[in-house]
Amino acid sequence: MPRLSLAFFTAAVCCGLCGMTLGAYMAAHNDFTLAPAHAHLNLLGWVTLSIMGGFYAFAGPRTPKWLGWGNFCLSFGGVLVIVPSLAMLLMGHKEAEKFVIAGTVITICGMLAFAAEVIHLWGRPKPAVAR
């Protein structure tokens, strides 16, 4: 498995475990104030990073290495900014709003980098299949 895919899957698993832990904590305390942060952690962290990791596992060396690692840094970095700042905002810390906005922009840039990777593959020749 390419290291880039492994990086995406490692980050996804960390996000998935944190998301499950947060969900269990909310359920145990019957306080779902942080449900939007929980949802963002699971969807952007666990699901989106897993899908991207799968893409890079299948695409392999046909994509530019620098763009893939840039995608990883933006996508995972965006999750690391948006989720805690969203949690702070939900807990009443209005000053966290600017970090939520920054995390949103970073995450969107990560998706744009991923879109560039997908579009890039349309112009690449299909690898020969050994028979």
C-alpha positions as CSV (number, residue, x, y, z in Angstrom):
1,M,0.0,0.0,0.0
2,P,1.4,3.4,-0.9
3,R,2.5,5.5,2.1
4,L,0.1,8.3,1.1
5,S,-2.9,5.9,1.4
6,L,-1.6,4.6,4.7
7,A,-1.3,8.2,6.0
8,F,-4.9,8.9,5.0
9,F,-6.1,5.6,6.6
10,T,-4.1,6.3,9.8
11,A,-5.6,9.8,10.1
12,A,-9.1,8.4,9.3
13,V,-8.9,5.7,12.0
14,C,-7.7,8.3,14.6
15,C,-10.7,10.5,13.6
16,G,-13.1,7.5,13.7
17,L,-11.9,6.5,17.2
18,C,-12.2,10.1,18.5
19,G,-15.6,10.5,16.9
20,M,-16.8,7.3,18.5
21,T,-15.4,8.3,21.9
22,L,-17.1,11.7,21.6
23,G,-20.4,10.1,20.7
24,A,-20.2,7.7,23.6
25,Y,-19.4,10.6,26.0
26,M,-22.4,12.6,24.7
27,A,-24.7,9.5,25.1
28,A,-23.4,8.8,28.6
29,H,-24.0,12.3,29.7
30,N,-27.2,12.8,27.7
31,D,-25.8,16.0,26.4
32,F,-25.7,16.3,22.6
33,T,-24.5,19.9,22.4
34,L,-21.4,18.8,20.5
35,A,-23.4,16.7,18.0
36,P,-22.4,19.0,15.0
37,A,-18.7,18.7,15.9
38,H,-19.2,14.9,16.3
39,A,-20.8,14.7,12.8
40,H,-18.0,16.8,11.2
41,L,-15.3,14.6,12.9
42,N,-17.0,11.4,11.6
43,L,-17.8,12.7,8.1
44,L,-14.8,14.8,7.3
45,G,-12.3,12.8,9.4
46,W,-13.3,9.1,9.2
47,V,-15.4,8.9,6.0
48,T,-13.8,11.5,3.7
49,L,-10.2,10.7,4.6
50,S,-10.9,6.9,4.2
51,I,-12.4,7.5,0.7
52,M,-9.3,9.6,-0.2
53,G,-7.0,6.9,1.1
54,G,-8.8,4.3,-1.0
55,F,-8.5,6.5,-4.1
56,Y,-4.8,6.8,-3.6
57,A,-4.4,3.1,-3.1
58,F,-6.1,2.4,-6.4
59,A,-4.6,5.4,-8.3
60,G,-1.1,4.5,-7.1
61,P,1.8,6.3,-8.8
62,R,-0.3,7.8,-11.6
63,T,-0.9,10.9,-9.5
64,P,1.6,13.7,-8.7
65,K,3.2,12.9,-5.3
66,W,3.3,16.5,-4.2
67,L,-0.4,17.1,-4.9
68,G,-1.4,14.0,-3.0
69,W,0.6,15.0,0.1
70,G,-0.8,18.5,-0.2
71,N,-4.3,17.0,-0.3
72,F,-3.5,15.1,2.9
73,C,-2.1,18.1,4.7
74,L,-5.0,20.3,3.8
75,S,-7.7,17.7,4.4
76,F,-6.5,16.4,7.7
77,G,-5.3,19.8,8.8
78,G,-8.7,21.2,8.1
79,V,-10.3,18.5,10.3
80,L,-7.8,19.3,13.1
81,V,-8.8,23.0,12.9
82,I,-12.5,22.8,12.3
83,V,-13.6,20.2,14.8
84,P,-12.1,21.6,18.0
85,S,-13.0,25.2,17.0
86,L,-16.6,24.1,16.2
87,A,-16.8,22.4,19.6
88,M,-15.6,25.6,21.3
89,L,-18.1,27.6,19.3
90,L,-20.9,25.3,20.3
91,M,-19.9,25.6,24.0
92,G,-20.4,29.4,23.7
93,H,-16.9,30.7,22.8
94,K,-17.8,33.2,20.1
95,E,-14.2,34.0,19.4
96,A,-13.8,30.4,17.9
97,E,-15.9,31.4,14.9
98,K,-12.9,32.7,13.0
99,F,-11.2,29.4,13.4
100,V,-14.3,27.5,12.2
101,I,-14.2,29.7,9.1
102,A,-10.5,29.0,8.7
103,G,-11.0,25.3,9.1
104,T,-13.8,25.4,6.6
105,V,-11.6,27.1,4.0
106,I,-8.7,24.7,4.6
107,T,-11.1,21.7,4.3
108,I,-12.6,23.1,1.0
109,C,-9.0,23.6,-0.3
110,G,-8.3,19.9,0.6
111,M,-11.4,18.9,-1.4
112,L,-10.3,21.1,-4.3
113,A,-6.8,19.4,-4.3
114,F,-8.6,16.0,-4.3
115,A,-10.7,17.1,-7.2
116,A,-7.6,18.2,-9.1
117,E,-6.2,14.6,-8.5
118,V,-9.3,13.0,-9.8
119,I,-9.4,15.3,-12.9
120,H,-5.7,14.7,-13.4
121,L,-6.4,11.0,-13.9
122,W,-8.8,11.6,-16.7
123,G,-5.9,12.8,-18.8
124,R,-3.5,9.9,-18.0
125,P,-3.3,6.8,-20.1
126,K,-4.7,3.6,-18.6
127,P,-2.0,1.3,-17.3
128,A,-1.5,-1.9,-19.2
129,V,-3.0,-5.0,-17.7
130,A,-0.8,-8.0,-17.6
131,R,-2.4,-11.2,-19.0
